[in-house]
Amino acid sequence: MVAVTTQQHQQHQQHQQQQQQQKQQLVPPLSSYIHTSTAVVTKAPTVSDNEQPSHSSLVISKPVSGSAATEEKEEAIISKKHKGIRAPLAWDKLKSLIDSHSDNVEQFLGRSYETQQMYERHIKAVKANYGSVANYLTSHTLADFIRTEERPRSSSILPEDLYITLNDFPYSLADAAEHWVMWSRKRLEPGFNPPPIVLDIIRDKFGSSIEWRYMVNPPALQSVKELYHAHLFIKRLG
């Protein structure tokens, strides 16, 4: 009787170990998703005990509901993005849409079918293990960025408030255009007009032989609403 009980206990332990291993495998190693990129900052700022932690400044309020027509349009865009797009968006078309501050730019942007499927599998695994995408990012991709040191707070956006990474699941773009993400500790207004400091940061990181465009989605279309971020589209010349 004792021998049977011991065997059952060992089998139960083995089963628990297998379940733990399977859970860890749900989210692949960070290197599978994170591309090598150079941070804009070398040391992130911190705040005193009397101030809110810096990553709290990344949290934005819930979007205010717009008109029924606007909400229907946003739902249609989100629905299409879940399916992927058939063909990459040409660089000249993207520039034209952004330069004209088009309200329809998001209707033309999306991931390829293959990238969209990878993205959805990744998001499902992340939420199962971390609860939210924001929790995953602040635990891994942005972990060093959100660590801060005590210093006076500034209302304007400074170089150390921004961090650029290559998008792991980029929009499908033609003409060798690249899709990057610029994370910010401070609020970035929706639209196509970057803060002045962004021009210097782009030049320092990518050089002058490029074309680039900047975009911040409206809150309803942001995939990670808890963290301020902008999309950067880069086209290297020559």
ZIURVEN-V57920 format. One record per pair of residues at least 4 apart in sequence whose C-alpha atoms are under 7 Angstrom apart, sorted by sequence separation. I is the first residue (numbers start at 1). J is the second residue. D is the distance in Angstrom with one decimal. If there is no record, write none. Layout:
BEGIN
I & J & D
I & J & D
END
This chain:
BEGIN
1 & 5 & 6.4
2 & 6 & 6.2
3 & 7 & 6.3
4 & 8 & 6.3
5 & 9 & 6.2
6 & 10 & 6.3
7 & 11 & 6.2
8 & 12 & 6.1
9 & 13 & 6.3
10 & 14 & 6.3
11 & 15 & 6.2
12 & 16 & 6.3
13 & 17 & 6.3
14 & 18 & 6.2
15 & 19 & 6.3
16 & 20 & 6.3
17 & 21 & 6.2
18 & 22 & 6.2
19 & 23 & 6.2
20 & 24 & 6.3
21 & 25 & 6.3
22 & 26 & 6.5
28 & 32 & 6.3
30 & 34 & 5.9
47 & 51 & 5.9
52 & 56 & 6.5
66 & 70 & 6.1
67 & 71 & 6.3
68 & 72 & 6.1
69 & 73 & 6.2
70 & 74 & 6.2
71 & 75 & 6.1
72 & 76 & 6.2
73 & 77 & 6.3
74 & 78 & 6.2
75 & 79 & 6.1
76 & 80 & 6.2
77 & 81 & 6.2
78 & 82 & 6.5
80 & 84 & 6.5
89 & 93 & 6.9
90 & 94 & 6.3
91 & 95 & 6.2
92 & 96 & 6.1
93 & 97 & 6.2
94 & 98 & 6.2
95 & 99 & 5.8
96 & 100 & 6.1
97 & 101 & 6.3
98 & 102 & 6.1
105 & 109 & 6.7
111 & 115 & 5.8
112 & 116 & 5.9
113 & 117 & 6.3
114 & 118 & 6.4
115 & 119 & 6.0
116 & 120 & 6.2
117 & 121 & 6.3
118 & 122 & 6.1
119 & 123 & 6.1
120 & 124 & 6.1
121 & 125 & 6.3
122 & 126 & 6.1
123 & 127 & 6.1
124 & 128 & 6.2
125 & 129 & 6.3
126 & 130 & 5.6
127 & 131 & 4.4
131 & 135 & 6.9
132 & 136 & 6.6
133 & 137 & 6.2
134 & 138 & 6.1
135 & 139 & 6.1
136 & 140 & 6.1
137 & 141 & 5.0
138 & 142 & 4.8
139 & 143 & 5.1
142 & 146 & 6.2
143 & 147 & 6.8
157 & 161 & 6.2
173 & 177 & 5.8
194 & 198 & 6.2
197 & 201 & 6.5
198 & 202 & 6.0
199 & 203 & 6.3
200 & 204 & 6.1
201 & 205 & 6.1
202 & 206 & 5.8
203 & 207 & 4.7
217 & 221 & 5.9
218 & 222 & 6.6
66 & 71 & 6.4
89 & 94 & 6.7
97 & 102 & 5.3
111 & 116 & 5.5
127 & 132 & 4.8
130 & 135 & 6.0
137 & 142 & 5.5
138 & 143 & 4.9
203 & 208 & 5.7
217 & 222 & 5.8
47 & 53 & 6.1
126 & 132 & 6.7
127 & 133 & 6.4
130 & 136 & 5.8
219 & 225 & 6.4
47 & 54 & 6.8
98 & 105 & 6.9
126 & 133 & 6.4
46 & 54 & 6.8
97 & 105 & 5.7
171 & 179 & 6.6
170 & 179 & 5.6
126 & 136 & 6.7
167 & 179 & 5.8
166 & 179 & 6.5
167 & 180 & 4.8
216 & 229 & 6.9
166 & 180 & 4.3
167 & 181 & 5.8
216 & 230 & 4.6
165 & 180 & 5.8
166 & 181 & 6.1
215 & 230 & 5.7
216 & 231 & 6.1
164 & 180 & 6.9
165 & 181 & 5.4
214 & 230 & 6.9
215 & 231 & 5.1
164 & 181 & 5.7
165 & 182 & 6.6
214 & 231 & 5.8
215 & 232 & 6.6
164 & 182 & 4.4
214 & 232 & 4.9
89 & 108 & 7.0
163 & 182 & 5.6
164 & 183 & 6.2
213 & 232 & 5.9
214 & 233 & 6.5
89 & 109 & 6.9
162 & 182 & 6.5
163 & 183 & 5.1
194 & 214 & 6.5
213 & 233 & 5.1
162 & 183 & 5.6
163 & 184 & 6.6
212 & 233 & 5.4
213 & 234 & 6.8
162 & 184 & 4.6
192 & 214 & 5.6
212 & 234 & 4.5
161 & 184 & 5.5
162 & 185 & 6.7
192 & 215 & 4.6
211 & 234 & 6.0
212 & 235 & 6.0
161 & 185 & 5.2
191 & 215 & 5.7
192 & 216 & 6.5
210 & 234 & 6.8
211 & 235 & 5.0
85 & 110 & 5.7
161 & 186 & 6.9
191 & 216 & 5.2
210 & 235 & 5.5
211 & 236 & 6.4
84 & 110 & 5.9
85 & 111 & 6.0
86 & 112 & 6.7
190 & 216 & 4.6
191 & 217 & 6.6
210 & 236 & 4.4
84 & 111 & 5.1
85 & 112 & 5.3
189 & 216 & 6.9
190 & 217 & 5.5
209 & 236 & 6.3
210 & 237 & 5.2
84 & 112 & 5.0
85 & 113 & 6.4
190 & 218 & 5.3
209 & 237 & 5.4
77 & 106 & 7.0
81 & 110 & 5.5
84 & 113 & 4.5
157 & 186 & 6.6
77 & 107 & 5.9
83 & 113 & 6.5
84 & 116 & 5.7
82 & 116 & 6.8
159 & 197 & 6.8
158 & 197 & 6.9
188 & 228 & 6.3
187 & 228 & 5.9
188 & 229 & 6.9
186 & 228 & 6.8
185 & 228 & 6.7
184 & 228 & 5.3
183 & 228 & 6.0
184 & 229 & 5.7
183 & 229 & 4.3
182 & 229 & 5.4
183 & 230 & 6.6
181 & 229 & 6.7
182 & 230 & 5.1
181 & 230 & 5.8
182 & 231 & 6.3
119 & 169 & 6.2
181 & 231 & 4.9
182 & 232 & 6.8
180 & 231 & 6.0
181 & 232 & 5.7
180 & 232 & 4.9
179 & 232 & 5.9
180 & 233 & 6.2
115 & 169 & 6.2
179 & 233 & 4.9
178 & 233 & 5.6
179 & 234 & 6.5
177 & 233 & 6.7
178 & 234 & 5.0
177 & 234 & 5.6
178 & 235 & 6.4
177 & 235 & 4.6
111 & 170 & 6.3
176 & 235 & 6.8
111 & 171 & 4.4
112 & 172 & 5.6
110 & 171 & 5.0
111 & 172 & 4.9
109 & 171 & 6.3
110 & 172 & 6.0
91 & 173 & 6.9
89 & 172 & 6.4
90 & 173 & 6.2
91 & 174 & 6.1
88 & 172 & 4.7
89 & 173 & 4.7
90 & 174 & 4.9
91 & 175 & 6.2
88 & 173 & 4.6
89 & 174 & 5.5
90 & 175 & 6.5
88 & 174 & 5.1
91 & 177 & 6.8
134 & 224 & 6.4
55 & 146 & 5.6
101 & 192 & 6.6
133 & 224 & 6.7
54 & 146 & 6.4
134 & 226 & 6.4
134 & 227 & 7.0
54 & 148 & 6.7
98 & 192 & 6.6
27 & 122 & 6.9
27 & 125 & 5.5
26 & 125 & 5.4
27 & 126 & 6.2
44 & 145 & 5.7
46 & 147 & 6.3
47 & 148 & 6.2
44 & 146 & 6.8
45 & 147 & 6.7
46 & 148 & 2.7
47 & 149 & 5.6
48 & 150 & 5.5
44 & 147 & 5.8
45 & 148 & 3.4
46 & 149 & 2.6
47 & 150 & 4.2
44 & 148 & 4.8
45 & 149 & 3.8
46 & 150 & 4.3
47 & 151 & 6.3
44 & 149 & 6.5
45 & 150 & 6.2
46 & 151 & 6.6
45 & 151 & 6.7
44 & 160 & 6.5
95 & 213 & 7.0
40 & 159 & 6.9
41 & 160 & 5.1
40 & 160 & 6.8
40 & 162 & 6.6
41 & 163 & 6.9
40 & 163 & 5.4
39 & 163 & 5.6
40 & 164 & 6.6
39 & 164 & 6.1
58 & 184 & 7.0
58 & 185 & 5.0
37 & 165 & 5.8
57 & 185 & 5.9
58 & 186 & 6.0
37 & 166 & 6.7
57 & 186 & 6.1
55 & 185 & 6.6
35 & 166 & 6.2
54 & 185 & 6.8
35 & 168 & 6.9
34 & 168 & 6.3
33 & 168 & 5.8
74 & 221 & 6.9
63 & 219 & 5.7
63 & 220 & 6.5
60 & 225 & 6.9
60 & 226 & 5.8
59 & 226 & 4.7
58 & 226 & 6.6
59 & 227 & 5.5
58 & 227 & 4.9
58 & 228 & 5.4
END
